[in-house]
Amino acid sequence: MPVIMKTIKMTVKDKAAANFEKLSESGKQYVSQVVNEMLEDQRSLKEVMGDMSEYAQKQGLTPEILDDILSESDE
């Protein structure tokens, strides 16, 4: 069964919106995934980030690779 996705509106500060717009597509997907997990499962940001961090480490994500991904938003 396909996952149904829906676009929502959120109000954020100007700087947050500007920083979001600068993200790479994968960065935007990451933010979307974090928000989805928080709202869908009603978990705290800390819980979601902890689970995602654990999963990423098991998949081989290193601090160096993460730095490379995050620096894409600066380009």
DSSP file (Angstrom, degrees, kcal/mol; ACC not computed):
  #  RESIDUE AA STRUCTURE BP1 BP2  ACC     N-H-->O    O-->H-N    N-H-->O    O-->H-N    TCO  KAPPA ALPHA  PHI   PSI    X-CA   Y-CA   Z-CA
    1    1 A M              0   0    0      0, 0.0     2,-0.0     0, 0.0     0, 0.0   0.000 360.0 360.0 360.0 126.0    0.0    0.0    0.0
    2    2 A P        -     0   0    0      0, 0.0     2,-0.5     0, 0.0     0, 0.0  -0.336 360.0-113.7 -69.3 148.5    1.5    3.4   -1.0
    3    3 A V        -     0   0    0     -2,-0.0     2,-0.6     1,-0.0     0, 0.0  -0.695  26.7-139.4 -81.7 128.7    2.2    6.0    1.6
    4    4 A I        -     0   0    0     -2,-0.5     2,-0.3     2,-0.0    -1,-0.0  -0.799  19.7-165.7 -92.7 124.9    0.0    9.0    1.1
    5    5 A M        -     0   0    0     -2,-0.6     2,-0.4     2,-0.0     0, 0.0  -0.830   3.2-166.1-110.5 149.2    1.8   12.3    1.7
    6    6 A K        -     0   0    0     -2,-0.3     2,-0.4     2,-0.0    -2,-0.0  -0.995  19.5-125.5-135.9 140.8    0.2   15.7    2.1
    7    7 A T        -     0   0    0     -2,-0.4     2,-0.3     2,-0.0    -2,-0.0  -0.700  31.0-173.9 -85.0 134.6    1.7   19.2    2.0
    8    8 A I        -     0   0    0     -2,-0.4     2,-0.4     2,-0.0    -2,-0.0  -0.842  21.8-120.5-123.4 162.9    1.0   21.4    5.1
    9    9 A K        -     0   0    0     -2,-0.3     2,-0.4     2,-0.0    -2,-0.0  -0.855  27.4-175.8-102.6 140.7    1.7   25.0    6.0
   10   10 A M        -     0   0    0     -2,-0.4     2,-0.6     2,-0.0    -2,-0.0  -0.987  21.4-133.9-132.5 144.6    3.9   25.9    8.9
   11   11 A T        +     0   0    0     -2,-0.4     2,-0.3     6,-0.0    -2,-0.0  -0.886  36.4 161.5 -99.8 123.2    4.7   29.3   10.3
   12   12 A V        -     0   0    0     -2,-0.6    -2,-0.0     1,-0.0     2,-0.0  -0.880  43.5 -84.4-133.7 165.6    8.4   29.8   11.1
   13   13 A K     >  -     0   0    0     -2,-0.3     4,-2.3     1,-0.1     5,-0.2  -0.300  44.2-108.0 -67.7 157.2   10.7   32.8   11.6
   14   14 A D  H  > S+     0   0    0      1,-0.2     4,-2.6     2,-0.2     5,-0.2   0.884 118.9  51.4 -54.3 -44.2   12.2   34.5    8.6
   15   15 A K  H  > S+     0   0    0      1,-0.2     4,-2.6     2,-0.2    -1,-0.2   0.901 109.2  50.1 -64.2 -40.5   15.7   33.2    9.3
   16   16 A A  H  > S+     0   0    0      2,-0.2     4,-2.4     1,-0.2    -1,-0.2   0.919 111.9  48.4 -63.0 -43.2   14.4   29.6    9.6
   17   17 A A  H  X S+     0   0    0     -4,-2.3     4,-2.2     2,-0.2    -2,-0.2   0.914 112.1  48.8 -63.1 -42.8   12.5   29.9    6.3
   18   18 A A  H  X S+     0   0    0     -4,-2.6     4,-1.2     1,-0.2    -2,-0.2   0.914 112.1  48.4 -64.1 -42.8   15.6   31.3    4.6
   19   19 A N  H  X S+     0   0    0     -4,-2.6     4,-0.7     1,-0.2     3,-0.2   0.886 109.9  52.5 -65.6 -38.3   17.8   28.6    6.0
   20   20 A F  H >< S+     0   0    0     -4,-2.4     3,-1.2     1,-0.2    -1,-0.2   0.924 106.6  52.9 -61.7 -44.0   15.3   25.9    4.9
   21   21 A E  H 3< S+     0   0    0     -4,-2.2    -1,-0.2     1,-0.3    -2,-0.2   0.789 105.3  55.8 -63.1 -27.2   15.3   27.3    1.3
   22   22 A K  H 3< S+     0   0    0     -4,-1.2    -1,-0.3    -3,-0.2    -2,-0.2   0.660  87.2 105.5 -78.9 -16.6   19.1   27.1    1.2
   23   23 A L  S << S-     0   0    0     -3,-1.2    47,-0.1    -4,-0.7    50,-0.0  -0.238  76.8-111.7 -65.4 151.6   19.0   23.3    2.0
   24   24 A S     >  -     0   0    0     45,-0.2     4,-2.3     1,-0.1     5,-0.2  -0.280  38.3 -99.2 -68.5 168.2   19.7   20.7   -0.6
   25   25 A E  H  > S+     0   0    0      1,-0.2     4,-2.2     2,-0.2     5,-0.2   0.891 127.2  51.1 -59.4 -39.7   16.8   18.5   -1.6
   26   26 A S  H  > S+     0   0    0      1,-0.2     4,-1.9     2,-0.2    -1,-0.2   0.865 108.4  52.4 -67.3 -34.3   18.1   15.8    0.7
   27   27 A G  H  > S+     0   0    0      2,-0.2     4,-2.1     1,-0.2    -2,-0.2   0.902 109.2  48.9 -65.3 -41.8   18.3   18.3    3.6
   28   28 A K  H  X S+     0   0    0     -4,-2.3     4,-2.3     1,-0.2    -2,-0.2   0.893 110.4  51.3 -64.6 -39.5   14.7   19.4    3.0
   29   29 A Q  H  X S+     0   0    0     -4,-2.2     4,-2.3     2,-0.2    -1,-0.2   0.882 108.0  53.0 -64.2 -37.5   13.6   15.7    3.0
   30   30 A Y  H  X S+     0   0    0     -4,-1.9     4,-2.2     2,-0.2    -2,-0.2   0.930 109.5  47.2 -62.7 -46.9   15.4   15.2    6.3
   31   31 A V  H  X S+     0   0    0     -4,-2.1     4,-2.4     1,-0.2     5,-0.2   0.916 112.0  51.2 -61.6 -43.0   13.7   18.1    7.9
   32   32 A S  H  X S+     0   0    0     -4,-2.3     4,-2.7     1,-0.2    -1,-0.2   0.897 109.0  51.1 -60.0 -41.4   10.3   16.8    6.6
   33   33 A Q  H  X S+     0   0    0     -4,-2.3     4,-2.5     2,-0.2    -1,-0.2   0.904 109.6  49.8 -64.6 -41.9   11.1   13.4    8.0
   34   34 A V  H  X S+     0   0    0     -4,-2.2     4,-2.2     2,-0.2    -2,-0.2   0.942 113.4  45.3 -62.5 -48.0   11.9   14.7   11.4
   35   35 A V  H  X S+     0   0    0     -4,-2.4     4,-2.5     1,-0.2     5,-0.3   0.920 112.7  51.9 -62.9 -43.2    8.6   16.8   11.5
   36   36 A N  H  X S+     0   0    0     -4,-2.7     4,-3.1    -5,-0.2     5,-0.3   0.927 109.9  48.5 -58.5 -46.6    6.6   13.8   10.2
   37   37 A E  H  X S+     0   0    0     -4,-2.5     4,-1.9     1,-0.2     6,-0.5   0.901 112.0  49.6 -61.8 -41.3    8.0   11.5   12.9
   38   38 A M  H  X>S+     0   0    0     -4,-2.2     4,-0.8    -5,-0.2     5,-0.7   0.928 118.6  37.1 -64.4 -44.8    7.3   14.1   15.7
   39   39 A L  H  <5S+     0   0    0     -4,-2.5    -2,-0.2     2,-0.2    -1,-0.2   0.884 117.9  48.5 -77.8 -39.0    3.7   14.7   14.6
   40   40 A E  H  <5S+     0   0    0     -4,-3.1    -3,-0.2    -5,-0.3    -2,-0.2   0.923 125.7  26.5 -68.8 -44.4    2.8   11.2   13.5
   41   41 A D  H  <5S-     0   0    0     -4,-1.9    -1,-0.2    -5,-0.3    -2,-0.2   0.452  99.0-128.5 -99.7  -2.0    4.1    9.4   16.6
   42   42 A Q  T  <5 +     0   0    0     -4,-0.8     2,-0.3    -5,-0.2    -3,-0.2   0.900  57.6 147.9  52.1  45.7    3.7   12.3   19.0
   43   43 A R      < -     0   0    0     -5,-0.7    -1,-0.2    -6,-0.5    -2,-0.1  -0.702  51.1-100.9-104.0 160.3    7.3   11.9   20.2
   44   44 A S     >  -     0   0    0     -2,-0.3     4,-2.4     1,-0.1     5,-0.2  -0.356  29.8-112.5 -75.2 160.4    9.6   14.6   21.3
   45   45 A L  H  > S+     0   0    0      1,-0.2     4,-3.0     2,-0.2     5,-0.3   0.900 119.2  55.6 -57.3 -41.5   12.3   16.1   19.0
   46   46 A K  H  > S+     0   0    0      1,-0.2     4,-2.1     2,-0.2    -1,-0.2   0.901 108.5  47.0 -60.8 -42.1   14.9   14.5   21.3
   47   47 A E  H  > S+     0   0    0      2,-0.2     4,-2.3     1,-0.2    -1,-0.2   0.931 114.2  46.7 -65.1 -46.0   13.4   11.0   20.9
   48   48 A V  H  X S+     0   0    0     -4,-2.4     4,-2.6     1,-0.2     5,-0.2   0.942 113.8  47.4 -62.2 -48.2   13.1   11.4   17.1
   49   49 A M  H  X S+     0   0    0     -4,-3.0     4,-2.5     1,-0.2    -1,-0.2   0.878 110.8  52.5 -63.6 -37.8   16.6   12.7   16.7
   50   50 A G  H  X S+     0   0    0     -4,-2.1     4,-2.3    -5,-0.3    -1,-0.2   0.926 111.4  45.9 -62.6 -45.0   18.0    9.9   18.9
   51   51 A D  H  X S+     0   0    0     -4,-2.3     4,-2.3     2,-0.2    -2,-0.2   0.906 114.4  48.0 -63.9 -42.1   16.3    7.2   16.9
   52   52 A M  H  X S+     0   0    0     -4,-2.6     4,-2.7     2,-0.2    -2,-0.2   0.888 111.2  50.9 -67.1 -38.3   17.4    8.8   13.6
   53   53 A S  H  X S+     0   0    0     -4,-2.5     4,-2.4    -5,-0.2    -2,-0.2   0.930 110.7  48.4 -63.4 -45.9   21.0    9.1   14.9
   54   54 A E  H  X S+     0   0    0     -4,-2.3     4,-1.9     1,-0.2    -2,-0.2   0.920 113.5  47.2 -61.0 -44.1   21.1    5.5   16.0
   55   55 A Y  H  X S+     0   0    0     -4,-2.3     4,-1.5     2,-0.2    -2,-0.2   0.929 111.4  50.9 -62.9 -45.7   19.7    4.4   12.6
   56   56 A A  H  <>S+     0   0    0     -4,-2.7     5,-2.7     1,-0.2     4,-0.3   0.898 109.6  50.2 -60.9 -41.8   22.1    6.6   10.7
   57   57 A Q  H ><5S+     0   0    0     -4,-2.4     3,-1.3     1,-0.2    -1,-0.2   0.899 108.4  52.2 -64.3 -40.3   25.1    5.2   12.6
   58   58 A K  H 3<5S+     0   0    0     -4,-1.9    -1,-0.2     1,-0.3    -2,-0.2   0.796 107.7  53.8 -65.1 -27.3   24.0    1.6   11.9
   59   59 A Q  T 3<5S-     0   0    0     -4,-1.5    -1,-0.3    -3,-0.2    -2,-0.2   0.446 127.2 -99.6 -86.8  -0.7   23.8    2.5    8.2
   60   60 A G  T < 5 +     0   0    0     -3,-1.3     2,-0.4    -4,-0.3    -3,-0.2   0.562  66.0 156.2  98.5   9.0   27.4    3.8    8.3
   61   61 A L      < -     0   0    0     -5,-2.7    -1,-0.3    -6,-0.2    -2,-0.1  -0.564  22.0-167.5 -71.6 125.1   26.9    7.5    8.6
   62   62 A T     >  -     0   0    0     -2,-0.4     4,-2.5     1,-0.1     5,-0.2  -0.681  36.2-106.9-106.5 163.3   30.0    9.1   10.1
   63   63 A P  H  > S+     0   0    0      0, 0.0     4,-2.3     0, 0.0     5,-0.1   0.862 121.5  54.3 -56.6 -34.7   30.5   12.6   11.5
   64   64 A E  H  > S+     0   0    0      2,-0.2     4,-2.0     1,-0.2     5,-0.1   0.918 108.5  46.6 -67.2 -43.3   32.6   13.4    8.4
   65   65 A I  H  > S+     0   0    0      2,-0.2     4,-2.3     1,-0.2    -1,-0.2   0.912 112.0  51.8 -64.7 -42.0   29.9   12.3    6.0
   66   66 A L  H  X S+     0   0    0     -4,-2.5     4,-2.8     1,-0.2     5,-0.2   0.909 107.5  52.3 -61.6 -42.3   27.3   14.2    8.0
   67   67 A D  H  X S+     0   0    0     -4,-2.3     4,-2.0     1,-0.2    -1,-0.2   0.903 109.0  50.7 -59.5 -41.2   29.5   17.4    7.8
   68   68 A D  H  X S+     0   0    0     -4,-2.0     4,-0.8     2,-0.2    -2,-0.2   0.917 111.7  47.4 -62.2 -43.5   29.7   16.9    4.0
   69   69 A I  H >< S+     0   0    0     -4,-2.3     3,-0.9     1,-0.2     4,-0.4   0.930 113.8  46.7 -63.6 -45.8   25.9   16.6    3.7
   70   70 A L  H >< S+     0   0    0     -4,-2.8     3,-1.1     1,-0.2     4,-0.3   0.818 105.1  59.9 -68.9 -29.7   25.3   19.6    5.9
   71   71 A S  H >< S+     0   0    0     -4,-2.0     3,-1.4     1,-0.2     4,-0.5   0.703  87.1  76.6 -72.4 -17.0   27.8   21.7    4.0
   72   72 A E  G X< S+     0   0    0     -3,-0.9     3,-1.0    -4,-0.8    -1,-0.2   0.834  87.6  60.5 -58.5 -31.3   25.8   21.2    0.8
   73   73 A S  G <  S+     0   0    0     -3,-1.1    -1,-0.3    -4,-0.4    -2,-0.2   0.688  97.6  59.1 -71.6 -17.0   23.4   23.8    2.2
   74   74 A D  G <         0   0    0     -3,-1.4    -1,-0.2    -4,-0.3    -2,-0.2   0.612 360.0 360.0 -84.4 -12.8   26.2   26.4    2.3
   75   75 A E    <         0   0    0     -3,-1.0    -1,-0.2    -4,-0.5    -2,-0.1   0.467 360.0 360.0 -83.3 360.0   26.8   26.1   -1.5
